[in-house]
Amino acid sequence: MDIASIKKVSRNDLANFLNSDDTDFNVLTANLKIIDSTKRTSVTLSKNSAKSFYLGKKSLVKTEQIKVIQNSKDDCLTDAQNCEFFTFFNSKEKKLYTRFNDKCEANFEGSEANQPLLFLTLTFNTSQDDLFAWTTNWNSQDECWNRLSNKKSYDLKKWAQAFDPTAQAMKVKIGKISSEEASNSERANVYVAKFLRAIRAKWKPSNWKWTIVSELQKRGVWHFHLLSTPIVPYVHKCTLDKNFTACWNCRTFLNSLWKWGRVELRSPGRKTISKYLAKYISKSFHLRSLYAKHGLKENHKVYRFFKNLYNYEEKPALLIDNKHKIDQQSLQPLAPNQHLFKKTDNTYCYRTNERLVAQVKSPYLAKKSFRLQTRHLHVPDLLKLAKKHPQKETLLFTKSKEPLKRDFQEFIITNLLLMCDKANFIHVPLEQNEVPKNKGSCTKSVEHHFQTKSVLHFIFKSQNSELVKNFFAKLDDYANDYQITESQDFYYYPTSETSKDQARNHYLNRWTHQISDYQTNNYSYANNF
């Protein structure tokens, strides 16, 4: 409720936002995000302080100083676990959370949803010496076994032989690792890396996409949730009907590579699974101190994505006496560890010649910042387009009949309104730069913890995605028509703390010199002051 109170907006807030120009030492910043697979498109307009352009970024703090800051308990920003407001999220963590959801959408949903998905849970065996994963070595032409959710592992052999008298048990020995290794994030991730490399080395899955999220169990041991496109041989019925839970052979194949614990398989919904995994990411924020005790460092993420997509060339092969592997075309023997894939027509092939075909997809992001040079922006007509939302703390915008072109701000906003499906004006809470504690405890004051950032947010229908992208690409040309300066033309970084006032004057003054003239004469801005 406290945070909701600082999200409240009014027409006066909108008027102040629209009236802000270069005399306020602000710049108009436009951010575009497009996820190609689903065509989800949004634009955010904000007015950020020009300090980020003219005063540059602070130099990186030395490692020794970072350790001191991390141990400090006088600021809620460095002791989020004991803060009233930062316990669950801060802006940095919110970005990680949003970035994960966007990447899942870009790589596993929409036009990228062309393969069934496999959801694995990888756990460590830290207590049992005689632990096995096993199923039956059925004929590859047969369908996968029916669902075995009501069967115990020690009953499987009897059940399989009753179903098929020729079936035999196939066991995979599961190794045991120490609790110290399984409870340390860095050591546990070493085993995950071995597992992922083993999959690529043995099965060579084409266009293999995956993401993995770490979670700490109540017993203090890490386990991992893996979302993946199919790994096991494509001839399995489970890869066709998406029913991985029924296929115990797949479980044994994977256990032969994940040798340090059990593998659980599920067939998830394509959209719900990303939300399910994101829940574990938020858990790492809620339990920062506990996760840190188990080896998760502050600059580490609890999730990882694939980086590249590979394809392989398939060549026919011969299997003689279930032992000798020979290339069918050259009749040359293959390496003993070369895996053969059996097709439905009882012929064999193997995969070779790995080649890079694509990389992980990320949302399309574009950002432009402009200095609004006019001191008299035309605001009244834009204010008439805004009205209070009946339920939420936001101002909704209606579309104007035609674009307004008296100033650059009107031009951008009204053109985006014509293309968008929904637009609203909101306050986004951001942490204060410092949140000092009162006598060593959180003040529980929302004003001390947060500052608000006013933004205009536009959401577009998928069919307008390319239209918005083209409009955004031409913003520099439109800005020139209004004699507006784009951010790349007014960067200035002072060489010392004493020149900050100089940088501010550089921003406020009207310069008629062209940047190209300075570059031609090999002058920098600093040298011209």
N, C-alpha and C positions, 0 to 999 in steps of 0.2 A: 504493500500500500504506500510506503514511503517513496519507493522508486516511481510508482504510478503518479504520485503527486508532482514530481518534477518533469513528467512527460506531458503535463497539461499545456495546451497551446491556445492562443487567442488570436483574434485578428490583428491586435497590436503587435504580437510576436511576428506574425507574417509580414506586417508593414515594416517592422524594423529589419527583418531579413531582406526584403526586397529593396529597401532604401540603402542598404550597405554598399558602399562603393570604395574607391581608392582612398578617400579621406579617412576611412576607418582602418586603413592598412590591411584590407582583406582582398582576396582574389576569388573570382567565381570559378569553382572547380566542378567539372562534369565527369562522372564515372559511368562507363558502359560495361555491362556484363551480359554475355550471350553464351548459353550452353548449347552447342551445335546439335547434340543428339536429341534434345527435346525442344529446341528452339525457345527455351525460356529466356526472355529478354527483359532487362530492367536498366533504368538510368537514374542516377542520383545526382542532384544538384546541391552543392553546399558552398559556404563561403568561409574558407579557411584563412587563417592568419598568414600574411605574406612572409612571416619570419621563416617559415619552412623553405622559402625560396631564397631569401636575401641574407639570412644569418647562417644558413647551412646547418648541418647536423653536428651534434656534439661528438667529439673524438671518443673512440672506444675506451672504456675504463679498463685499467690494468687488472689482471687476474687477482692480484692481492686485494685490490679495492673491492672487487666483486664479492669476495668471500666475507669481507667485513659487512657489506650491505646485506648479504643473505642472512647473516647472524643477527642483524639488528632487529629488535622487537618494538622499536619506537614509532614505526610507521606501519599502518594497516596494509600498505601495498607490499611490504616484505613479510607480513605475517597474516596472510589471507585466511589461514585456517582458523584464526581466532578473531575474525572480523565479522561484524553483523551483516555486511553487504557483500564482501568479496569471497565468502565461503564457497559459493557455487560457481561464479563466473567472474572473469574480468575481460576487458576488451581483447587482450592478447589471446586468451583461451577461446573466446567467442569466435575469433578469426580462424583458429585451428578447427573448431567444430564446424563452422560454415564451409571451410575449405574442403574438409573431408566429405561432407554431404554433396558439395558441388562436383567433386571428382568422381564420387560414386555415380551420380546422375550422368556425368559426361561419358563414363566408360561402361556402364552396365544397364542403362535405361534408354528408352526412346529408340532411335535408329541403331543403337549399339546393342539392343536386346535381341541379337540374332543367334544366341547359343543358350542352352540350358545352364543353370547355375548350380553349383555345388557348395554347400555350407558345411565346413568341418570344424570340429572342436578338438584341439590337440592338448592332451593332458600328460603330465609326467608321472611315472611310476617311481615312487620314493620309498616303498615299504615292502613290496612282494618280490621274492626271488624267483618263483615259478609262476610267471604270468605269460599267457599265450593269447594271441589273436588268431582265430582260425575259422575256416569254412570248408566247403567241398570243392574238389577240383573237377567240376562238371565239364561236359563237352561244350566247346565254344559255340556250337550251332544251337544249343538249347537256350531257352529264355532264362532270365535270372530267376532265382528261387523266389517263391512267394514271400510276403512280409512275415518276418520272424519276431515281431515285437513281443509275442507271448511265449517265446521259446528261451530257455536258459542255455548258455553256451555249452554246459556239460551234457545237455539233452540233444544237441544239434547232430551229433554223429548218428545216434539211433534214429532220429527223425529223418535224416537225409537217406539212410540206408533203407528205411521203410518206403520212402518216396522213390528211391532209385537204388536197387540192390548193388549196383556197380560203383556207387559213390564211395569215396574215401575221404577221410579228414585231412585237411591241409593246415598245418600249424605254422605260426610265425612266433618265434621267441621274442618277448618284449624285455628289453634290458631295464636295468635299474640305475638311477643316478642318485646322488646324495641330496638331501634336503637343502644343504647350503647352496648348491648349484641351482636347484630349481627355484629357490627363493631370491636369487640375485638376478636382476633384470639383464645385465650385460651377459652373464653366463648362459641364461636361458635363451637369449636371442641368438647365441652361437649355434645352438641345436636347431633353431628354426631356420637359420641360414643354410645349415647342412641339408635339412629336409627340402628346402626349395631348390637347392643345387642338384640334389639327387633326382628330383622329379624331372628337371630339364635334361639331365644326363641320361636317364633311363627311358622315360616315356616320350620325351620330345613332343609335348603337346603343341599343336599349331595355334597361333594367335592366342596364347595363354594369358589371360588376364586374372589378376588376383589382388586382393588387399587383405591385410592381416592386422588384427587388433589384439593387444595384450590386456589381460585382466588378472588381478590378484585374487586368488581364492581365499576363503576364510581361514584355511590352514596355513596361510602365508606362502603359498607356492603359486608361481605363475602358470597360467594356461592361455591358449591362443585360439582366437576365432578367425577362421580363414574363409573368405568368400572367393570363389574361383569358378572359372569356366572348366569344362570337363578335362580331367587329367588322365584317367584310365583309358584303355583301348576303345576306339570308337565302335567296335562291333558289339559292345554290350547293349542289351536292350534298355538298360537304365538310362543311357544317354539319349535314347530316342523318346521314351515316355516320361522322362524327367523324374522317375521314381527311384532315387538313389537309396532311399532307406531300405528298400527291399533287396538290395544287392549286397550280400555279404562278401562276395568275391572282391568287390571294389574295396571293401574295408580291409581285407587281408592284403591286397595289393599295396594299399597306402601304408598299412602297418609294416610292410617289409621295408619301407623307406623311413617312416617315423618309428624308430626302434626303441624309443625311450618312454613309451606310455601308450595310452589308448587313443583311438580315433573314433569319434562319433560323427555320423553323417546325417544330413537333413536335406530336404529339397524345399528351399524357402520361396516366398513370394518375392518378386523382383524389387518392389518398392519398399516393402516392410522391412527387408533385411538391412538396408542401409540405416534406417531409423534404429533398428535393434543394435547394430554395431555402434552407432553414434552414442547410444546410451552408455556403453562402456567407456567411451572417451570422456563423457561428462563425469563418470564415476572417478576417473583419474584426477579431475579437478576438485571434486568434493573431498577426496582422501589424499591430498597432496603430501601431507606429513608421513602418512603410512606408506605410500608408494615410494617416497624418498628413502625411507628406511630400508626398502628392499631394492635399492640400486637404481631407481629411476632418477636421472639427473634433470635439473631444471630446464636445460636446453634440449632435452630429448622428447620426442613424441611417442605416444603409445600405439601409433598406427604406421603402417608402411604400404606403399603401392608399388606395383610393377613399374619398370621404367621403359622397357622395350618389348615389342612384339616380334616373334620370330616365326618363320615358316621353314618347312623341310621338304626335301625332294624324296619321294617314295620310289623305291626300286624293288622289283620282284626278287624273291629269294627262295631257296630250296632248303628243306629240313630233312636230312637223311638219318634214319634210325633214331629220331628224336634227340640227336646229339650234334651232328655235323651241320654247320650253317654255311651255305654257299650262295654267292651272288648268281642269279639265274642267267644274266646276260654274259658276264665274263667268266663264269664258272670258277672264280677265285674264292678261296675260303674266307669267311668273315671272322672277325675277332670273336673269341668265345663269350665275351660279355656283351656282344651286340644283341639287342633285343629284337625279336621277330614278332610281327603283328599278324594274327591269323584272321583272314577275311571270311565272310559268310560262305564263299564258294570253296572253302578249305584250301585256298592258296595262301602263301606267305609273302610278306614284304617287310622292308625295314626302312628307317628314315635316316637321311644323311644330308650333308651340305646345308648346314644351318645358315639362314640369311635374314638380315634385319628388314622388316617390312613396314613397321610403324612404331610410334612411341606412345606413351601414356597421354591421354587427352586431358587438357585442363580447360576451364572456361575461357572464352575470349574476353580479355579485359583491355579497356582503353581508357585513358585519362587525359583530360586537357584542362588547363587552367588559364583564365583570362583576367586581365586587369580592366575593370570597368572605369573608363576614363571620365565619363560624364558625371558631374556632381548633382544633376537633377534627373534622376531616373523617373520614368512615367509609371507610377505605381497604382493609381486608383482603378484603372480598368482591370488590372490583374487581381486586385482585391475583390472586385465584384464577382469573380469566377469562383471564389472560395466560400464554402459553407461548412458549418459544424456537423460532424458525424453524429447521428442520433445516439450512438452507444459508446463509441471509442473516443479516446482523447486524441483526435486528429481533425484536420481540416481537409475536406474533400474538394477537388477541383472539377468543374464542369468545362466542357470544351467550348472554346470561343468559336464564333461563326466563321472567322477568318483570322489568319495570322496578323498579329500586331507588329509593326516594324519601326516604331519611333526610336527605340534604342535596342541594343544588342540583347539585353536581358529579356525584354518583351519578345523579341524574335525567337530566341531559343525556347522559352517556356511555352508560348502559344503554338509553335510548330510541333513540339513534343506532345502537347495536349491533343492536337488533331490526330496524331498517330497512335496515342496510347489507349489502353483499355481502362486504366484506372490510375489516378494520380492523387497523392495526399501530401500534406505538410505535417511533419512530425518533429518531436524533440527526441534525440538519441542521448541517453546518459553515458558520459565518459568519466573515467576516474580523474580526480584532481591529480596534479603533478606530485603533490605530497599530501599525505593524510596523517598528520601527527596524532598520537594517542594522548589521552588525558590520564595522567598518573599510571601509565602502563596498560590501560585498557581502552577498548574501542569506544569512541564518543557516541556511537549509534545515531549520529546526526547525518541525514542524507545530504544536507547542503555541504558539510565538510568533506564528504566522500566523492560527490559527483559534480561535474559541470555538464551543462547541456549543449548539444550541438544541433542546430536547426538544419533540416534537410528537406528537400522536395524529392519525393520518390515516385517514379513513373514505372508502370508495368504494362507490357505490350503483349498482344496476341502473337502467336507463333507465325502467322502469315505476314506480319509486319516486321519480322526480324531483320531481313535484308534491307528494308526501307530505312529502318532506324540506323543500321550500320553504315549505309551510304551517306545518310545525313550527318552522322557523327564524323565521318571521314572528311567531309567538306567544311567542317566548322572553322578551320583556319582561313579558308577563302571567305566565308561569311564574315569572320571577324575583321578581315582586311577592308571589307566594304564599309564597316562601321569605324574603321581606324582604331581597332582594338588590338592590344598587344598580347600575343600568346606567351605562355610562361617560358618557353624555351628561348625567347628573345630577351628576357629581363632577369636572368639568373645573375646574381652577384654575391660572391662569398667574401666577407671581410677577412683580412689576413691576421687580425688580432682583435681582442675584445674592445680596444679603444675605437675601432672603426665601425661599431654598430650604428652609431648615430649617422655616420657617413652613409651606411647602407640604407637607412631609413630615408635620408634626403634623396638618395639616388632613386628610390622608389617613388617618392612624392613629386619630384621635379618632372617636368615635361621635357623629354630629350628628343631632339630632332635628328640626331645623328643615327645613321643606320649601323646595325651590328656588322654588316658586311664590310663597312669602311674600316672599323676597328680591326677586323680579322685580316683585311688586306694589308694594313700597315703594321700588323703584328703587335698591336697594342692590346693590353687587357684593360678591363674596367678599372682595376685597382691603380694601374699606372696613370690613368687619365684624371685621377682625383688630385 
